[in-house]
Amino acid sequence: MNEPQPNNPLHGVTLKAMLEYLVAEYGWERLGQRINIDCFNHEPSINSSLKFLRKTEWARAKIERLYLNSISYDQRKGKNAACDGANELGSVWDRARRGE
């Protein structure tokens, strides 16, 4: 059942890990500007956002798309190495998979 999915870049990444990455990357205010959802703009929290995103497929799709674009951009620009200094832990993608 847990077979590898090499063509699925979101395999093994939880919605919580994606949201935490995006909040760390953009902050709630910028995230709310990029994806205009009330749970990002009015008293945002991880838990309330997760509740909404788990129930709302279109919003979850927007989060996944922004996450993939952000990860891709970070890897293209080498941001993960610049932010972490000597990065023995792997890429941003690897850390998100591990839930760090």
N, CA, C and O atoms as a printed pandas DataFrame, in Angstrom:
     atom_number atom_name residue_name chain_id  residue_number  x_coord  y_coord  z_coord
0              1         N          MET        A               1    0.815   -1.194    0.000
1              2        CA          MET        A               1    0.000    0.000    0.000
2              3         C          MET        A               1    0.859    1.258    0.000
3              4         O          MET        A               1    0.480    2.243   -0.634
4              5         N          ASN        A               2    1.998    1.266    0.685
5              6        CA          ASN        A               2    2.883    2.421    0.732
6              7         C          ASN        A               2    3.969    2.316   -0.321
7              8         O          ASN        A               2    5.156    2.341    0.005
8              9         N          GLU        A               3    3.580    2.201   -1.569
9             10        CA          GLU        A               3    4.534    2.091   -2.650
10            11         C          GLU        A               3    5.072    3.472   -3.003
11            12         O          GLU        A               3    4.344    4.460   -2.901
12            13         N          PRO        A               4    6.334    3.558   -3.415
13            14        CA          PRO        A               4    6.886    4.848   -3.813
14            15         C          PRO        A               4    6.140    5.410   -5.020
15            16         O          PRO        A               4    5.691    4.671   -5.896
16            17         N          GLN        A               5    6.023    6.714   -5.043
17            18        CA          GLN        A               5    5.354    7.407   -6.143
18            19         C          GLN        A               5    6.308    8.466   -6.693
19            20         O          GLN        A               5    6.195    9.642   -6.346
20            21         N          PRO        A               6    7.242    8.057   -7.547
21            22        CA          PRO        A               6    8.270    8.996   -7.996
22            23         C          PRO        A               6    7.730   10.166   -8.812
23            24         O          PRO        A               6    8.387   11.204   -8.890
24            25         N          ASN        A               7    6.571   10.032   -9.411
25            26        CA          ASN        A               7    6.012   11.117  -10.215
26            27         C          ASN        A               7    5.069   12.018   -9.434
27            28         O          ASN        A               7    4.491   12.942  -10.006
28            29         N          ASN        A               8    4.904   11.772   -8.156
29            30        CA          ASN        A               8    4.031   12.579   -7.316
30            31         C          ASN        A               8    4.899   13.367   -6.331
31            32         O          ASN        A               8    5.335   12.809   -5.324
32            33         N          PRO        A               9    5.156   14.648   -6.597
33            34        CA          PRO        A               9    6.039   15.416   -5.727
34            35         C          PRO        A               9    5.459   15.676   -4.341
35            36         O          PRO        A               9    6.196   16.061   -3.432
36            37         N          LEU        A              10    4.161   15.476   -4.161
37            38        CA          LEU        A              10    3.552   15.689   -2.851
38            39         C          LEU        A              10    3.468   14.419   -2.007
39            40         O          LEU        A              10    2.998   14.457   -0.870
40            41         N          HIS        A              11    3.918   13.307   -2.559
41            42        CA          HIS        A              11    3.851   12.043   -1.824
42            43         C          HIS        A              11    4.681   12.138   -0.547
43            44         O          HIS        A              11    5.869   12.457   -0.591
44            45         N          GLY        A              12    4.054   11.863    0.570
45            46        CA          GLY        A              12    4.739   11.866    1.851
46            47         C          GLY        A              12    4.768   13.219    2.539
47            48         O          GLY        A              12    5.282   13.320    3.653
48            49         N          VAL        A              13    4.236   14.261    1.917
49            50        CA          VAL        A              13    4.203   15.591    2.523
50            51         C          VAL        A              13    2.790   15.852    3.024
51            52         O          VAL        A              13    1.834   15.816    2.250
52            53         N          THR        A              14    2.664   16.112    4.308
53            54        CA          THR        A              14    1.338   16.348    4.879
54            55         C          THR        A              14    0.879   17.772    4.607
55            56         O          THR        A              14    1.684   18.659    4.323
56            57         N          LEU        A              15   -0.413   17.969    4.698
57            58        CA          LEU        A              15   -0.978   19.299    4.536
58            59         C          LEU        A              15   -0.428   20.238    5.609
59            60         O          LEU        A              15   -0.169   21.411    5.339
60            61         N          LYS        A              16   -0.253   19.728    6.804
61            62        CA          LYS        A              16    0.296   20.541    7.893
62            63         C          LYS        A              16    1.724   20.979    7.569
63            64         O          LYS        A              16    2.078   22.135    7.803
64            65         N          ALA        A              17    2.546   20.081    7.037
65            66        CA          ALA        A              17    3.924   20.432    6.685
66            67         C          ALA        A              17    3.941   21.490    5.588
67            68         O          ALA        A              17    4.757   22.411    5.628
68            69         N          MET        A              18    3.044   21.367    4.606
69            70        CA          MET        A              18    2.971   22.367    3.538
70            71         C          MET        A              18    2.594   23.730    4.108
71            72         O          MET        A              18    3.219   24.741    3.787
72            73         N          LEU        A              19    1.567   23.749    4.955
73            74        CA          LEU        A              19    1.093   25.005    5.518
74            75         C          LEU        A              19    2.166   25.644    6.406
75            76         O          LEU        A              19    2.383   26.853    6.334
76            77         N          GLU        A              20    2.825   24.858    7.226
77            78        CA          GLU        A              20    3.884   25.395    8.082
78            79         C          GLU        A              20    5.031   25.961    7.251
79            80         O          GLU        A              20    5.591   27.001    7.595
80            81         N          TYR        A              21    5.380   25.287    6.169
81            82        CA          TYR        A              21    6.426   25.787    5.285
82            83         C          TYR        A              21    6.009   27.129    4.688
83            84         O          TYR        A              21    6.796   28.075    4.681
84            85         N          LEU        A              22    4.779   27.215    4.187
85            86        CA          LEU        A              22    4.315   28.444    3.548
86            87         C          LEU        A              22    4.214   29.593    4.545
87            88         O          LEU        A              22    4.531   30.732    4.203
88            89         N          VAL        A              23    3.781   29.315    5.765
89            90        CA          VAL        A              23    3.717   30.362    6.787
90            91         C          VAL        A              23    5.121   30.837    7.137
91            92         O          VAL        A              23    5.344   32.035    7.311
92            93         N          ALA        A              24    6.060   29.918    7.239
93            94        CA          ALA        A              24    7.441   30.306    7.523
94            95         C          ALA        A              24    8.040   31.099    6.363
95            96         O          ALA        A              24    8.807   32.038    6.576
96            97         N          GLU        A              25    7.691   30.725    5.159
97            98        CA          GLU        A              25    8.233   31.364    3.958
98            99         C          GLU        A              25    7.630   32.753    3.731
99           100         O          GLU        A              25    8.362   33.704    3.454
100          101         N          TYR        A              26    6.307   32.879    3.844
101          102        CA          TYR        A              26    5.616   34.110    3.482
102          103         C          TYR        A              26    5.065   34.885    4.671
103          104         O          TYR        A              26    4.922   36.105    4.590
104          105         N          GLY        A              27    4.755   34.212    5.766
105          106        CA          GLY        A              27    4.042   34.847    6.869
106          107         C          GLY        A              27    2.555   34.859    6.551
107          108         O          GLY        A              27    2.159   34.708    5.395
108          109         N          TRP        A              28    1.733   35.038    7.580
109          110        CA          TRP        A              28    0.280   34.978    7.382
110          111         C          TRP        A              28   -0.210   36.091    6.462
111          112         O          TRP        A              28   -1.072   35.861    5.614
112          113         N          GLU        A              29    0.334   37.295    6.625
113          114        CA          GLU        A              29   -0.155   38.431    5.836
114          115         C          GLU        A              29    0.096   38.225    4.343
115          116         O          GLU        A              29   -0.818   38.379    3.533
116          117         N          ARG        A              30    1.313   37.883    3.982
117          118        CA          ARG        A              30    1.617   37.662    2.562
118          119         C          ARG        A              30    0.913   36.433    2.016
119          120         O          ARG        A              30    0.508   36.411    0.854
120          121         N          LEU        A              31    0.762   35.396    2.861
121          122        CA          LEU        A              31    0.045   34.206    2.419
122          123         C          LEU        A              31   -1.417   34.560    2.130
123          124         O          LEU        A              31   -1.994   34.083    1.153
124          125         N          GLY        A              32   -2.010   35.397    2.983
125          126        CA          GLY        A              32   -3.379   35.847    2.762
126          127         C          GLY        A              32   -3.528   36.713    1.523
127          128         O          GLY        A              32   -4.587   36.729    0.896
128          129         N          GLN        A              33   -2.474   37.430    1.170
129          130        CA          GLN        A              33   -2.505   38.223   -0.062
130          131         C          GLN        A              33   -2.395   37.324   -1.289
131          132         O          GLN        A              33   -3.061   37.568   -2.295
132          133         N          ARG        A              34   -1.576   36.306   -1.217
133          134        CA          ARG        A              34   -1.375   35.405   -2.353
134          135         C          ARG        A              34   -2.594   34.513   -2.576
135          136         O          ARG        A              34   -3.008   34.280   -3.712
136          137         N          ILE        A              35   -3.164   34.014   -1.472
137          138        CA          ILE        A              35   -4.358   33.164   -1.536
138          139         C          ILE        A              35   -5.380   33.801   -0.606
139          140         O          ILE        A              35   -5.274   33.675    0.614
140          141         N          ASN        A              36   -6.355   34.475   -1.165
141          142        CA          ASN        A              36   -7.320   35.242   -0.385
142          143         C          ASN        A              36   -8.361   34.323    0.236
143          144         O          ASN        A              36   -9.425   34.076   -0.332
144          145         N          ILE        A              37   -8.018   33.821    1.428
145          146        CA          ILE        A              37   -8.900   32.945    2.190
146          147         C          ILE        A              37   -9.023   33.560    3.585
147          148         O          ILE        A              37   -8.020   33.955    4.179
148          149         N          ASP        A              38  -10.237   33.643    4.104
149          150        CA          ASP        A              38  -10.463   34.285    5.395
150          151         C          ASP        A              38   -9.639   33.678    6.526
151          152         O          ASP        A              38   -9.194   34.398    7.420
152          153         N          CYS        A              39   -9.436   32.385    6.498
153          154        CA          CYS        A              39   -8.692   31.764    7.605
154          155         C          CYS        A              39   -7.225   32.206    7.619
155          156         O          CYS        A              39   -6.533   31.995    8.615
156          157         N          PHE        A              40   -6.740   32.815    6.529
157          158        CA          PHE        A              40   -5.383   33.371    6.496
158          159         C          PHE        A              40   -5.381   34.848    6.862
159          160         O          PHE        A              40   -4.359   35.375    7.302
160          161         N          ASN        A              41   -6.511   35.518    6.687
161          162        CA          ASN        A              41   -6.569   36.965    6.858
162          163         C          ASN        A              41   -7.160   37.419    8.187
163          164         O          ASN        A              41   -6.862   38.527    8.632
164          165         N          HIS        A              42   -7.980   36.609    8.831
165          166        CA          HIS        A              42   -8.647   36.995   10.073
166          167         C          HIS        A              42   -8.320   35.992   11.169
167          168         O          HIS        A              42   -8.782   34.851   11.140
168          169         N          GLU        A              43   -7.523   36.426   12.129
169          170        CA          GLU        A              43   -7.092   35.580   13.248
170          171         C          GLU        A              43   -6.566   34.227   12.773
171          172         O          GLU        A              43   -7.119   33.185   13.126
172          173         N          PRO        A              44   -5.510   34.241   11.980
173          174        CA          PRO        A              44   -5.008   32.982   11.413
174          175         C          PRO        A              44   -4.328   32.097   12.453
175          176         O          PRO        A              44   -3.689   32.580   13.388
176          177         N          SER        A              45   -4.482   30.811   12.268
177          178        CA          SER        A              45   -3.754   29.821   13.055
178          179         C          SER        A              45   -3.620   28.562   12.200
179          180         O          SER        A              45   -4.392   28.343   11.265
180          181         N          ILE        A              46   -2.647   27.758   12.530
181          182        CA          ILE        A              46   -2.429   26.517   11.791
182          183         C          ILE        A              46   -3.655   25.616   11.904
183          184         O          ILE        A              46   -4.131   25.080   10.904
184          185         N          ASN        A              47   -4.165   25.451   13.125
185          186        CA          ASN        A              47   -5.282   24.525   13.339
186          187         C          ASN        A              47   -6.549   24.946   12.604
187          188         O          ASN        A              47   -7.193   24.117   11.962
188          189         N          SER        A              48   -6.917   26.233   12.691
189          190        CA          SER        A              48   -8.144   26.663   12.012
190          191         C          SER        A              48   -7.978   26.570   10.498
191          192         O          SER        A              48   -8.924   26.224    9.789
192          193         N          SER        A              49   -6.783   26.875   10.004
193          194        CA          SER        A              49   -6.534   26.779    8.564
194          195         C          SER        A              49   -6.595   25.332    8.099
195          196         O          SER        A              49   -7.149   25.043    7.038
196          197         N          LEU        A              50   -6.032   24.420    8.885
197          198        CA          LEU        A              50   -6.068   23.002    8.516
198          199         C          LEU        A              50   -7.503   22.485    8.457
199          200         O          LEU        A              50   -7.851   21.727    7.551
200          201         N          LYS        A              51   -8.332   22.885    9.408
201          202        CA          LYS        A              51   -9.733   22.461    9.395
202          203         C          LYS        A              51  -10.413   22.891    8.106
203          204         O          LYS        A              51  -11.115   22.104    7.469
204          205         N          PHE        A              52  -10.199   24.148    7.725
205          206        CA          PHE        A              52  -10.821   24.656    6.502
206          207         C          PHE        A              52  -10.254   23.952    5.272
207          208         O          PHE        A              52  -11.010   23.532    4.395
208          209         N          LEU        A              53   -8.941   23.822    5.203
209          210        CA          LEU        A              53   -8.304   23.240    4.018
210          211         C          LEU        A              53   -8.678   21.772    3.825
211          212         O          LEU        A              53   -8.793   21.306    2.692
212          213         N          ARG        A              54   -8.867   21.051    4.910
213          214        CA          ARG        A              54   -9.242   19.639    4.793
214          215         C          ARG        A              54  -10.661   19.469    4.260
215          216         O          ARG        A              54  -10.980   18.440    3.666
216          217         N          LYS        A              55  -11.510   20.468    4.468
217          218        CA          LYS        A              55  -12.892   20.387    4.010
218          219         C          LYS        A              55  -13.098   20.993    2.626
219          220         O          LYS        A              55  -14.104   20.715    1.973
220          221         N          THR        A              56  -12.161   21.814    2.175
221          222        CA          THR        A              56  -12.364   22.610    0.967
222          223         C          THR        A              56  -11.309   22.252   -0.077
223          224         O          THR        A              56  -10.151   22.658    0.021
224          225         N          GLU        A              57  -11.728   21.497   -1.060
225          226        CA          GLU        A              57  -10.793   20.968   -2.055
226          227         C          GLU        A              57  -10.116   22.064   -2.882
227          228         O          GLU        A              57   -8.917   21.974   -3.145
228          229         N          TRP        A              58  -10.860   23.099   -3.299
229          230        CA          TRP        A              58  -10.269   24.150   -4.136
230          231         C          TRP        A              58   -9.190   24.921   -3.375
231          232         O          TRP        A              58   -8.179   25.313   -3.957
232          233         N          ALA        A              59   -9.403   25.139   -2.078
233          234        CA          ALA        A              59   -8.411   25.861   -1.276
234          235         C          ALA        A              59   -7.168   25.000   -1.061
235          236         O          ALA        A              59   -6.043   25.496   -1.112
236          237         N          ARG        A              60   -7.381   23.721   -0.823
237          238        CA          ARG        A              60   -6.255   22.793   -0.654
238          239         C          ARG        A              60   -5.428   22.731   -1.933
239          240         O          ARG        A              60   -4.199   22.678   -1.879
240          241         N          ALA        A              61   -6.095   22.736   -3.077
241          242        CA          ALA        A              61   -5.386   22.712   -4.361
242          243         C          ALA        A              61   -4.515   23.956   -4.534
243          244         O          ALA        A              61   -3.408   23.873   -5.067
244          245         N          LYS        A              62   -5.015   25.104   -4.085
245          246        CA          LYS        A              62   -4.219   26.330   -4.179
246          247         C          LYS        A              62   -2.990   26.267   -3.276
247          248         O          LYS        A              62   -1.910   26.720   -3.656
248          249         N          ILE        A              63   -3.158   25.708   -2.087
249          250        CA          ILE        A              63   -2.029   25.555   -1.163
250          251         C          ILE        A              63   -0.988   24.617   -1.770
251          252         O          ILE        A              63    0.207   24.912   -1.742
252          253         N          GLU        A              64   -1.433   23.501   -2.311
253          254        CA          GLU        A              64   -0.503   22.543   -2.914
254          255         C          GLU        A              64    0.253   23.168   -4.076
255          256         O          GLU        A              64    1.458   22.959   -4.216
256          257         N          ARG        A              65   -0.441   23.929   -4.905
257          258        CA          ARG        A              65    0.197   24.561   -6.063
258          259         C          ARG        A              65    1.235   25.598   -5.611
259          260         O          ARG        A              65    2.344   25.638   -6.145
260          261         N          LEU        A              66    0.876   26.439   -4.623
261          262        CA          LEU        A              66    1.816   27.436   -4.119
262          263         C          LEU        A              66    3.013   26.758   -3.461
263          264         O          LEU        A              66    4.150   27.203   -3.623
264          265         N          TYR        A              67    2.759   25.691   -2.724
265          266        CA          TYR        A              67    3.845   24.948   -2.081
266          267         C          TYR        A              67    4.815   24.401   -3.128
267          268         O          TYR        A              67    6.028   24.563   -3.002
268          269         N          LEU        A              68    4.277   23.755   -4.155
269          270        CA          LEU        A              68    5.143   23.190   -5.199
270          271         C          LEU        A              68    5.925   24.282   -5.920
271          272         O          LEU        A              68    7.110   24.110   -6.203
272          273         N          ASN        A              69    5.274   25.397   -6.217
273          274        CA          ASN        A              69    5.972   26.506   -6.873
274          275         C          ASN        A              69    7.057   27.092   -5.973
275          276         O          ASN        A              69    8.133   27.445   -6.455
276          277         N          SER        A              70    6.790   27.199   -4.679
277          278        CA          SER        A              70    7.770   27.748   -3.743
278          279         C          SER        A              70    8.965   26.828   -3.594
279          280         O          SER        A              70   10.107   27.288   -3.589
280          281         N          ILE        A              71    8.714   25.535   -3.471
281          282        CA          ILE        A              71    9.796   24.562   -3.357
282          283         C          ILE        A              71   10.648   24.590   -4.622
283          284         O          ILE        A              71   11.877   24.601   -4.561
284          285         N          SER        A              72    9.979   24.600   -5.756
285          286        CA          SER        A              72   10.683   24.611   -7.031
286          287         C          SER        A              72   11.546   25.865   -7.154
287          288         O          SER        A              72   12.693   25.789   -7.595
288          289         N          TYR        A              73   11.004   27.008   -6.769
289          290        CA          TYR        A              73   11.749   28.263   -6.840
290          291         C          TYR        A              73   12.962   28.216   -5.917
291          292         O          TYR        A              73   14.062   28.609   -6.305
292          293         N          ASP        A              74   12.754   27.728   -4.685
293          294        CA          ASP        A              74   13.863   27.624   -3.734
294          295         C          ASP        A              74   14.979   26.755   -4.285
295          296         O          ASP        A              74   16.154   27.097   -4.152
296          297         N          GLN        A              75   14.628   25.643   -4.898
297          298        CA          GLN        A              75   15.642   24.744   -5.431
298          299         C          GLN        A              75   16.358   25.362   -6.616
299          300         O          GLN        A              75   17.571   25.202   -6.750
300          301         N          ARG        A              76   15.635   26.066   -7.481
301          302        CA          ARG        A              76   16.266   26.708   -8.639
302          303         C          ARG        A              76   17.227   27.796   -8.209
303          304         O          ARG        A              76   18.293   27.949   -8.807
304          305         N          LYS        A              77   16.872   28.556   -7.183
305          306        CA          LYS        A              77   17.687   29.685   -6.747
306          307         C          LYS        A              77   18.709   29.306   -5.677
307          308         O          LYS        A              77   19.511   30.143   -5.263
308          309         N          GLY        A              78   18.687   28.072   -5.235
309          310        CA          GLY        A              78   19.635   27.633   -4.216
310          311         C          GLY        A              78   19.362   28.240   -2.856
311          312         O          GLY        A              78   20.264   28.347   -2.025
312          313         N          LYS        A              79   18.118   28.638   -2.625
313          314        CA          LYS        A              79   17.776   29.304   -1.377
314          315         C          LYS        A              79   17.980   28.404   -0.170
315          316         O          LYS        A              79   18.397   28.878    0.887
316          317         N          ASN        A              80   17.698   27.128   -0.304
317          318        CA          ASN        A              80   17.828   26.237    0.850
318          319         C          ASN        A              80   19.263   26.204    1.360
319          320         O          ASN        A              80   19.465   26.139    2.573
320          321         N          ALA        A              81   20.245   26.244    0.506
321          322        CA          ALA        A              81   21.638   26.240    0.939
322          323         C          ALA        A              81   22.013   27.578    1.561
323          324         O          ALA        A              81   22.771   27.616    2.530
324          325         N          ALA        A              82   21.491   28.681    1.014
325          326        CA          ALA        A              82   21.815   29.997    1.539
326          327         C          ALA        A              82   21.218   30.203    2.923
327          328         O          ALA        A              82   21.850   30.828    3.775
328          329         N          CYS        A              83   20.028   29.696    3.166
329          330        CA          CYS        A              83   19.361   29.879    4.453
330          331         C          CYS        A              83   19.951   29.002    5.547
331          332         O          CYS        A              83   20.019   29.417    6.704
332          333         N          ASP        A              84   20.368   27.822    5.201
333          334        CA          ASP        A              84   20.775   26.856    6.202
334          335         C          ASP        A              84   22.282   26.742    6.376
335          336         O          ASP        A              84   22.743   25.970    7.216
336          337         N          GLY        A              85   23.051   27.486    5.610
337          338        CA          GLY        A              85   24.496   27.369    5.711
338          339         C          GLY        A              85   24.931   26.016    5.212
339          340         O          GLY        A              85   24.573   25.617    4.103
340          341         N          ALA        A              86   25.694   25.307    6.006
341          342        CA          ALA        A              86   26.105   23.953    5.636
342          343         C          ALA        A              86   24.911   23.043    5.849
343          344         O          ALA        A              86   24.531   22.758    6.985
344          345         N          ASN        A              87   24.329   22.594    4.765
345          346        CA          ASN        A              87   23.042   21.909    4.832
346          347         C          ASN        A              87   23.223   20.401    4.721
347          348         O          ASN        A              87   23.128   19.827    3.636
348          349         N          GLU        A              88   23.485   19.768    5.865
349          350        CA          GLU        A              88   23.619   18.314    5.854
350          351         C          GLU        A              88   22.257   17.629    5.862
351          352         O          GLU        A              88   22.172   16.431    5.594
352          353         N          LEU        A              89   21.201   18.362    6.162
353          354        CA          LEU        A              89   19.877   17.771    6.312
354          355         C          LEU        A              89   19.171   17.535    4.992
355          356         O          LEU        A              89   18.151   16.847    4.968
356          357         N          GLY        A              90   19.667   18.072    3.903
357          358        CA          GLY        A              90   19.033   17.884    2.608
358          359         C          GLY        A              90   18.314   19.130    2.152
359          360         O          GLY        A              90   18.401   20.184    2.782
360          361         N          SER        A              91   17.609   18.999    1.060
361          362        CA          SER        A              91   16.907   20.131    0.470
362          363         C          SER        A              91   15.662   20.482    1.285
363          364         O          SER        A              91   15.280   19.760    2.206
364          365         N          VAL        A              92   15.045   21.596    0.930
365          366        CA          VAL        A              92   13.790   22.001    1.551
366          367         C          VAL        A              92   12.750   20.908    1.375
367          368         O          VAL        A              92   11.971   20.616    2.283
368          369         N          TRP        A              93   12.750   20.315    0.201
369          370        CA          TRP        A              93   11.815   19.231   -0.108
370          371         C          TRP        A              93   12.018   18.058    0.845
371          372         O          TRP        A              93   11.048   17.515    1.373
372          373         N          ASP        A              94   13.278   17.661    1.070
373          374        CA          ASP        A              94   13.577   16.554    1.965
374          375         C          ASP        A              94   13.151   16.883    3.402
375          376         O          ASP        A              94   12.585   16.035    4.093
376          377         N          ARG        A              95   13.421   18.105    3.845
377          378        CA          ARG        A              95   13.037   18.491    5.210
378          379         C          ARG        A              95   11.529   18.522    5.371
379          380         O          ARG        A              95   11.020   18.132    6.422
380          381         N          ALA        A              96   10.802   18.974    4.362
381          382        CA          ALA        A              96    9.331   19.009    4.444
382          383         C          ALA        A              96    8.770   17.593    4.515
383          384         O          ALA        A              96    7.802   17.341    5.233
384          385         N          ARG        A              97    9.373   16.676    3.778
385          386        CA          ARG        A              97    8.920   15.274    3.850
386          387         C          ARG        A              97    9.064   14.707    5.250
387          388         O          ARG        A              97    8.223   13.941    5.721
388          389         N          ARG        A              98   10.159   15.104    5.909
389          390        CA          ARG        A              98   10.404   14.606    7.254
390          391         C          ARG        A              98    9.609   15.374    8.298
391          392         O          ARG        A              98    9.611   15.007    9.473
392          393         N          GLY        A              99    8.923   16.443    7.876
393          394        CA          GLY        A              99    8.094   17.216    8.799
394          395         C          GLY        A              99    8.897   18.183    9.637
395          396         O          GLY        A              99    8.468   18.542   10.733
396          397         N          GLU        A             100   10.048   18.615    9.158
397          398        CA          GLU        A             100   10.894   19.551    9.911
398          399         C          GLU        A             100   10.536   20.966    9.582
399          400         O          GLU        A             100   11.139   21.896   10.117
